[in-house]
Amino acid sequence: MTRQQTLFSAPQTEIGNDDWYTPKWIFDTLGLTFDLDVASPPTPVPWIPARHFYTAADDGLSQDWKGLIWMNPPFSKITPWANRFREHGNGIALLPLTHNRWTQNIWTSDASIHLLPSNLKFVKADGKPMGIPFAPLLVAMGDQAIEALHKLGRVR
């Protein structure tokens, strides 16, 4: 095992799956009903206000996206999701603040961005809250989504 594998093996094991659910209070504050959750877990999260859901079995990236979408994508393969969200241009996405090409593409687009609190707790599949090791962003595109994002506070 290399030094890098040793340094990072525990956190990756701890956060190694993509089942981190967005806290209910975010949806309550936004006050939106989404047409589609494009990256839902196998059993849709009951507090996500979406009319339709794509799970991993549906392969949301290969499906049509219509209307106002919600996206909390698998962070293990975020680039195609972030790029597709930008192309769709209508909805809200929860994304990590990182420095790479997709972040630059979002930043230079017409998206509005809200930095969520650093102490944000996601909800794990077992219902327990868990802190995260990165800065989370909500990215909104489209008039309705951008207007709702302002309900959370300061928006860029």
ABEGO torsion letter per residue (X at the ends): XBAAAAAAAAAAAAAABABBBBBAAAAAAAGBBBABBABBBABBBAABBBABBBBAAAGAAABBBBEBBBBBBBAABAAAAAAAAAAAGBEBBBBBBBBBAAAAAAAABABBBBBBBAABBBBBAAGBBBBBABBBBBBBBEAAAAAAAAAAEBBX
